Amino acid sequence: MPKYPLPAIQRLLQQANHPPLWDELIPLAGDGSDRPFFRLIAGGVSWLAAFPSPTVPRAAAEAEATWLIGRHLWQLSVPVPETLAYDAESGGILFEDLGNCLLYDELRQGGEAAALPLYRQAVDILITFQVRAREGFQTQWCWDTSRYDRELMISRESNYFAREFCQKWCALSPLPSGLDAEFLALAERVSRCPADFLLHRDYQSRNLMVAGGRLRVIDYQGARLGPLAYDLASLLNDPYVALSPEAKASLLAYYGGQLAAVIPLDLGRFLEDYPHVALQRNLQVLGAYAFLVRERGKGFFAPYITPALNHLVRLLSEELAADYPILTDFVNQLAAQQRQGKLSPPCLIP
């Protein structure tokens, strides 16, 4: 249960030109984050207050990035929640309250066909985010790194996968000889993609909210410069929802057509880049899920490890096996062990 930072909440309301009083103050839980969130209700109006994580060393910098990047996105008509106040002393931010409905919920409740219009809307928003919001974006706003680059790919995606998923989750050691070389080759390949676009880095169904029939983008504080394909791969290969191959192909084609209307696009080059970038993203996801379950006790993520592993199998078997043969063979062995219930820990769900 988060602590109640009452003086900070009062300051936020005063900045928003509202009396520092409320009728209800309701603590909320995030998915992978331990940032304290609260819903404030006063006079029939609702706001959301968010505060820095108590465990992240640079949480104050993350909060400031949320405020600065959020204001930039809002001014450029990217549909993020409006940021109404920022308390520099506590790092607290007062947001417009978008409710509780996620794109994830819409798909799970209504089915894929009913959710596809929202997914096309997500693609349109993504292009605005990547291209239009790049204009005037200041890299000094970034709290983590200013670019999605080779070093980040290796240390915080492929090596993260090797350490948190393979070694700690699956209890496998040593890992196959030559795997590091393929991780390096993958990072080198993705590093050659044009990367001067704005990257969300976690653009998926649980970071897209539905309010008033429109999608709104949350958790954008990790924005930095990067390649086009990464966020699209996050959306289409989302382990939370498992879009069908037909839906993925349709949305990929829709994205290409919409993007080509905005910027000059070498579609063939983009389609060649896409599976490599998607592979890099998939490695990060598996590392993150394993870490969040083991180290943070967030069992919510455990059921999605198997879908993420299955995505990895499909990516490698469909297009990339010749480029990364050691990783392909290793992942196929992992998937076979998972189907047999032999991976450790045993909470993998088949």
C-alpha positions in Angstrom: 0.0 0.0 0.0 1.6 3.3 -1.0 2.1 6.1 1.5 -0.3 9.1 1.3 1.8 12.1 0.4 -0.9 14.5 1.5 1.0 17.8 1.5 2.3 17.1 -2.1 -1.3 16.3 -3.2 -2.5 19.5 -1.7 0.2 21.5 -3.6 -0.7 19.8 -6.9 -4.4 20.7 -6.5 -3.5 24.3 -5.7 -1.3 24.5 -8.8 -4.3 23.2 -10.8 -6.4 26.1 -9.3 -8.5 23.8 -7.2 -8.9 23.9 -3.4 -6.6 21.5 -1.6 -9.5 19.3 -0.6 -11.0 16.1 -1.9 -13.8 13.7 -1.2 -12.0 10.4 -1.9 -8.3 9.4 -2.2 -7.9 5.9 -3.7 -4.6 4.2 -4.1 -4.1 2.4 -7.4 -1.6 -0.3 -8.5 0.5 -0.2 -11.7 1.6 -3.2 -13.7 5.3 -3.3 -13.6 5.9 -0.1 -11.8 6.0 0.5 -8.0 5.3 4.2 -8.4 2.5 5.3 -6.0 -0.7 6.2 -7.9 -3.8 7.8 -6.5 -7.2 8.7 -7.8 -8.5 11.9 -6.3 -12.3 12.7 -6.4 -13.6 16.1 -5.5 -17.0 17.6 -6.3 -17.6 15.0 -9.0 -14.3 15.6 -10.7 -11.5 13.0 -10.8 -7.8 13.3 -11.2 -4.8 10.9 -11.1 -1.8 11.7 -9.0 1.5 9.8 -9.6 4.7 10.0 -7.5 8.2 8.7 -8.1 9.2 5.1 -7.4 10.7 4.5 -4.0 13.2 2.0 -5.4 14.4 3.6 -8.7 17.7 5.5 -8.0 16.9 8.3 -10.5 13.1 8.3 -9.9 13.1 12.1 -9.5 14.6 12.5 -13.0 12.0 10.0 -14.4 9.2 12.1 -12.9 10.6 15.3 -14.4 10.9 13.6 -17.8 7.3 12.5 -17.5 6.2 16.1 -17.0 8.4 17.6 -19.7 7.7 14.9 -22.3 4.0 14.8 -21.5 3.7 18.6 -22.0 5.5 18.3 -25.3 3.3 15.5 -26.6 0.1 17.2 -25.4 1.0 20.4 -27.2 1.6 18.5 -30.5 -1.9 16.8 -30.2 -0.5 13.4 -29.3 -3.4 11.9 -27.2 -1.7 11.6 -23.9 -3.4 12.4 -20.6 -3.3 16.1 -19.9 -0.7 17.0 -17.3 -2.2 19.6 -15.0 0.4 20.2 -12.3 4.0 19.2 -11.3 5.4 19.4 -7.8 9.2 19.6 -8.1 9.6 19.0 -4.3 8.0 15.5 -4.3 8.1 14.7 -8.1 4.3 14.3 -8.0 2.3 14.9 -11.2 -1.4 15.6 -11.5 -3.0 14.1 -14.6 -6.3 14.0 -16.3 -8.1 10.8 -15.2 -8.8 8.5 -18.1 -10.6 5.9 -16.2 -9.8 2.2 -16.2 -10.3 0.8 -19.7 -7.3 -0.4 -21.6 -7.0 -1.5 -25.2 -6.1 -4.9 -23.7 -9.6 -5.0 -22.1 -11.4 -4.1 -25.3 -9.7 -6.9 -27.2 -10.2 -9.5 -24.4 -13.9 -8.6 -24.0 -15.0 -7.8 -27.6 -12.6 -10.0 -29.6 -10.1 -9.2 -32.2 -12.4 -8.2 -35.0 -14.2 -5.6 -32.8 -10.9 -4.3 -31.6 -9.2 -3.8 -35.0 -10.5 -0.3 -35.6 -8.9 0.7 -32.3 -5.7 -1.0 -33.4 -5.7 1.0 -36.6 -6.2 4.1 -34.4 -3.2 2.9 -32.4 -1.2 2.8 -35.6 -2.2 6.3 -36.6 -1.3 7.6 -33.1 2.0 5.8 -33.3 3.0 7.6 -36.5 2.1 10.9 -35.0 4.2 10.1 -32.0 7.1 8.9 -34.1 7.2 11.6 -36.7 5.3 14.7 -35.6 6.3 14.6 -31.9 10.0 14.2 -33.0 9.8 17.9 -34.0 11.0 20.0 -31.2 11.8 17.0 -28.9 14.7 17.8 -26.7 17.0 14.9 -25.8 17.9 16.5 -22.5 14.4 15.7 -21.3 15.2 12.0 -21.4 15.9 10.6 -18.0 17.5 7.3 -18.9 19.3 7.4 -22.3 18.6 9.8 -25.2 18.8 7.2 -27.9 18.0 3.5 -28.4 21.5 2.4 -29.4 23.8 -0.6 -29.7 24.9 -0.4 -26.1 21.3 -0.4 -24.8 20.4 -3.3 -27.1 23.2 -5.5 -25.7 23.2 -4.6 -22.0 19.5 -4.1 -21.4 17.9 -6.3 -23.9 19.8 -9.3 -25.2 22.0 -9.7 -22.1 19.0 -9.0 -20.0 17.2 -11.9 -21.7 20.3 -14.1 -21.2 20.7 -13.2 -17.5 17.1 -12.8 -16.2 15.3 -15.3 -18.4 17.8 -18.0 -19.4 20.1 -18.1 -16.4 17.8 -17.1 -13.5 14.4 -18.1 -14.6 15.3 -21.2 -16.6 18.3 -22.0 -14.4 20.5 -22.7 -17.5 24.2 -22.2 -17.3 26.5 -22.0 -19.2 24.6 -20.7 -22.3 25.5 -21.9 -25.8 28.9 -20.9 -27.2 28.4 -18.3 -29.9 25.2 -16.8 -28.4 27.0 -13.6 -27.4 28.3 -13.2 -31.0 24.8 -13.5 -32.4 23.5 -10.9 -29.9 26.3 -8.6 -31.1 25.4 -9.3 -34.7 21.7 -8.5 -34.0 22.6 -5.2 -32.3 24.8 -4.3 -35.2 22.0 -5.1 -37.7 19.4 -3.1 -35.8 21.9 -0.2 -35.3 21.9 0.3 -39.1 18.2 1.1 -39.1 17.3 4.8 -39.5 16.8 5.9 -35.9 16.0 9.6 -35.7 12.3 9.0 -34.8 10.6 9.3 -31.4 10.5 5.9 -29.6 8.0 5.1 -26.9 9.7 1.8 -26.1 6.7 0.1 -24.5 3.9 0.7 -27.0 1.5 -2.1 -26.2 -2.1 -2.9 -25.3 -1.7 -2.1 -21.6 -0.2 1.3 -22.2 -3.1 2.4 -24.5 -6.2 3.5 -22.6 -9.7 3.9 -24.1 -11.5 7.0 -23.0 -14.6 8.4 -24.8 -14.0 5.9 -27.6 -10.5 7.3 -28.3 -7.2 5.8 -27.5 -4.8 7.6 -25.2 -1.1 6.9 -24.7 0.4 6.4 -21.2 3.8 5.4 -19.8 5.7 7.5 -22.3 8.4 8.7 -19.9 11.0 6.4 -21.5 10.7 8.2 -24.8 13.9 8.6 -26.7 15.2 8.6 -30.3 15.1 5.3 -32.1 14.0 3.2 -35.1 10.5 3.2 -36.5 9.9 -0.6 -36.3 10.4 -1.0 -32.5 7.1 0.4 -31.3 5.2 -1.2 -34.1 6.7 -4.6 -33.1 5.8 -3.9 -29.5 2.2 -3.4 -30.5 1.9 -6.3 -33.0 3.8 -8.9 -31.0 2.2 -8.1 -27.7 2.2 -11.2 -25.4 -0.8 -9.9 -23.5 -3.2 -10.3 -26.4 -1.8 -12.6 -29.0 -3.0 -11.0 -32.3 -3.6 -13.4 -35.1 -1.1 -13.6 -38.0 -3.8 -12.1 -40.3 -4.4 -9.1 -38.0 -0.6 -8.5 -37.7 -0.1 -8.6 -41.5 -3.1 -6.3 -42.0 -1.8 -3.8 -39.4 1.7 -4.0 -40.7 0.5 -3.2 -44.2 -1.8 -0.4 -42.9 1.2 1.1 -41.0 3.4 1.1 -44.1 0.7 2.8 -46.2 -0.1 5.5 -43.6 3.6 6.2 -42.9 4.4 6.5 -46.6 1.8 9.3 -46.8 3.7 11.3 -44.1 7.4 10.7 -44.9 9.4 9.3 -47.8 9.6 5.6 -47.0 11.6 2.8 -48.5 9.0 0.1 -47.6 11.3 -2.7 -48.7 14.0 -1.6 -46.4 11.6 -1.2 -43.6 10.2 -4.7 -44.0 13.7 -6.1 -44.1 14.5 -4.3 -40.8 11.3 -5.1 -39.0 11.8 -8.8 -38.0 15.3 -8.0 -36.6 13.9 -5.1 -34.5 11.0 -7.3 -33.4 13.5 -9.9 -32.3 15.4 -7.4 -30.2 12.2 -6.2 -28.6 11.1 -9.8 -27.9 14.3 -10.5 -26.0 13.7 -7.5 -23.8 10.2 -8.6 -23.0 11.2 -12.0 -21.8 14.0 -10.6 -19.6 11.6 -8.0 -18.2 8.8 -10.5 -17.4 11.2 -12.9 -15.7 12.8 -10.1 -13.6 9.4 -8.6 -12.6 8.2 -12.0 -11.3 11.4 -13.1 -9.6 12.8 -9.9 -8.2 9.7 -7.7 -7.8 7.1 -10.5 -6.9 4.8 -9.4 -9.6 3.1 -12.7 -10.5 0.8 -10.9 -12.9 3.5 -11.3 -15.6 4.0 -15.0 -15.2 1.2 -16.2 -17.5 2.7 -14.0 -20.3 6.1 -15.6 -20.4 5.0 -18.6 -22.4 3.3 -16.4 -25.1 6.4 -14.2 -25.3 8.6 -17.3 -25.7 6.2 -18.6 -28.4 6.5 -15.3 -30.2 10.3 -15.7 -30.1 10.1 -19.1 -31.6 7.9 -17.9 -34.5 10.1 -14.9 -35.2 13.2 -17.0 -35.5 11.6 -19.9 -37.4 9.8 -17.7 -40.0 12.5 -15.3 -41.1 15.6 -15.2 -39.0 16.8 -18.7 -38.5 19.6 -18.4 -41.1 20.8 -15.1 -39.5 20.8 -16.4 -35.9 21.2 -20.2 -36.0 22.6 -20.6 -32.5 19.8 -18.5 -30.9 17.2 -20.3 -33.1 18.3 -23.7 -31.9 18.6 -22.6 -28.3 15.1 -21.0 -28.3 13.6 -24.1 -29.9 15.2 -26.2 -27.2 13.7 -23.9 -24.5 10.3 -24.1 -26.1 10.5 -27.9 -26.2 11.5 -28.0 -22.5 8.7 -25.6 -21.7 6.1 -27.8 -23.4 7.4 -30.8 -21.4 7.2 -28.8 -18.1 11.0 -29.0 -17.6 11.9 -25.4 -17.3 12.5 -23.9 -13.9 10.8 -22.4 -12.1 7.7 -24.5 -12.7 5.2 -21.6 -12.8 5.5 -21.3 -16.6 2.0 -21.8 -18.0 1.8 -24.0 -21.1 
